Every structure is written in C-alpha cells, then in structure tokens.
Amino acid sequence: MKIRLKDKEKFIELLIRKGFTKRALATAAGIGQPTLVQISNGIRRPSPTTAKRILDTLGVEFDDIFVIEKEGVTCSA
C-alpha cells in the first residue's frame, strides 16, 4: 500500500491558507525541500512518517489531503 496526495492543487491551496510556502513547510516539518516538492508534484509518495510530519505541521487529518492506494486501487474512509 502506498500513500499519495488526493489533489495537488488543493494541497497548494491549503499551504497558502495555512501561511506556508513549500520551503517553509518542509523546514517546519523537518523534511527536505526537494522531497516536499516531489510529493506535492505527485512525483514521489510520502512514507508514513513523512506524511505524519506534514499532517502534524499543517494541523489536518490524513483523509484531508492523502489517500492510500492498494495495488492500483484507491482506498479512502
């Protein structure tokens, strides 16, 4: 199973609403800026630990921005 962003555009809107740039979010979450940029562009999928750091920093729930995919099938609550 893999984690991915639900919607890249909504993720960027959320960052703006929360007052973050990608660089600022990466710093606040303790992850590398290239990693966050790749996740936000859909190039890379976050590990559970990285996803948790992003969620905690943004103050949102998992299902607000991420989905879990199981072998090509999207799982959501």
Secondary structure per residue as TSV (DSSP state, phi and psi in degrees):
chain	resnum	aa	ss	phi	psi
A	1	M	-	360.0	142.5
A	2	K	E	-131.3	150.9
A	3	I	E	-97.7	141.6
A	4	R	E	-147.2	161.0
A	5	L	E	-67.2	142.0
A	6	K	S	-68.0	-50.1
A	7	D	-	-148.1	116.3
A	8	K	H	-62.8	-42.5
A	9	E	H	-65.8	-41.5
A	10	K	H	-66.8	-32.5
A	11	F	H	-63.7	-44.6
A	12	I	H	-64.4	-41.0
A	13	E	H	-60.4	-41.2
A	14	L	H	-62.4	-43.3
A	15	L	H	-56.4	-46.8
A	16	I	H	-62.7	-45.5
A	17	R	H	-61.9	-33.2
A	18	K	H	-87.4	-2.7
A	19	G	T	83.0	26.0
A	20	F	-	-112.2	147.1
A	21	T	-	-96.7	170.8
A	22	K	H	-62.0	-40.2
A	23	R	H	-63.1	-45.5
A	24	A	H	-66.0	-39.7
A	25	L	H	-64.8	-44.1
A	26	A	H	-58.2	-45.3
A	27	T	H	-63.6	-47.6
A	28	A	H	-65.0	-33.5
A	29	A	H	-86.0	-10.1
A	30	G	T	74.4	33.3
A	31	I	S	-124.3	161.8
A	32	G	-	-70.9	143.5
A	33	Q	H	-59.5	-44.5
A	34	P	H	-59.1	-36.9
A	35	T	H	-62.8	-47.4
A	36	L	H	-64.2	-40.7
A	37	V	H	-62.4	-42.9
A	38	Q	H	-65.4	-39.9
A	39	I	H	-63.9	-46.6
A	40	S	H	-67.1	-24.5
A	41	N	T	-91.2	-1.6
A	42	G	T	78.9	11.4
A	43	I	S	-81.6	-33.9
A	44	R	S	-126.0	149.3
A	45	R	-	-106.2	135.8
A	46	P	-	-74.5	148.1
A	47	S	-	-72.4	164.6
A	48	P	H	-56.8	-38.4
A	49	T	H	-65.7	-44.6
A	50	T	H	-65.6	-42.3
A	51	A	H	-59.2	-43.0
A	52	K	H	-62.9	-41.2
A	53	R	H	-62.2	-42.3
A	54	I	H	-64.1	-46.7
A	55	L	H	-60.0	-47.2
A	56	D	H	-62.6	-40.5
A	57	T	H	-68.2	-39.4
A	58	L	H	-81.9	-17.9
A	59	G	T	70.5	39.2
A	60	V	-	-124.9	168.6
A	61	E	-	-89.4	157.0
A	62	F	H	-51.2	-51.0
A	63	D	H	-68.0	-10.7
A	64	D	H	-70.4	-34.7
A	65	I	H	-130.5	-16.5
A	66	F	E	-119.6	158.6
A	67	V	E	-132.7	159.5
A	68	I	E	-109.3	128.9
A	69	E	E	-106.7	136.8
A	70	K	E	-119.0	103.6
A	71	E	T	45.1	59.0
A	72	G	T	83.2	-4.1
A	73	V	E	-109.0	130.8
A	74	T	E	-86.3	129.9
A	75	C	E	-110.1	131.7
A	76	S	-	-144.6	157.2
A	77	A	-	-84.3	360.0
